[in-house]
Amino acid sequence: NFYTYRPTSVWQYLGATGVQRNHSAFSGAQGAAEGQQTAFIQGTDSVKQALNLSAGAHTVTFSLAQRTSHGGAQTLDFYVDGAKINGSAFDPPSGGAFQSFI
């Protein structure tokens, strides 16, 4: 199988989420932006991880791609301590290509 729902790891996968390897049903011909696997999120479910950071400013960079089949456009919000920190939803382009966000 090229994907797994809710695997056990340092990430917490809630609902219809999991990890997929390159070229699974979730990514089609598009490979990961880096490495061999990515997380997938279906619908309004979520993936989260607890981090302990020192005080100060921090930068988070991540890449998103839309699934190229079986679904419409999907956006993503980013939360820290339960508070949404992005002004507008991250909206990757259609067509399956990864776009990086900071």
C-alpha positions, 0 to 999 in steps of 0.5 A, a space after each residue: 500500500 502506498 498510503 497509511 491512515 493515522 500512523 503512529 509518529 511524533 505527528 498526530 493525525 486526526 480523522 482522514 489524514 495520514 502519510 503517503 509515499 510518492 506516486 500514491 493515489 493521493 499524489 499521482 505523478 507528483 513526487 514530494 517536494 523533498 524526500 519520499 513521502 508527504 502527509 495528506 489531509 482530507 476534508 476539514 481534518 488536521 495534522 498536528 505536532 507539539 513543539 517546545 520552542 524558546 522565546 522569540 521569533 521563529 520561521 516555519 516553512 512548508 510546502 503544499 500541493 492540491 490532489 489532482 484527482 477525487 477532490 476540489 480545491 482545499 486550503 490550509 490554516 496554520 495554528 499555534 497554541 490554538 490560535 490561527 496565525 495566518 491572515 488568509 488560508 494557504 491556497 496551493 495551485 491546482 495541478 499537483 505542483 508543490 508551492 512553498 509557504 513561509 
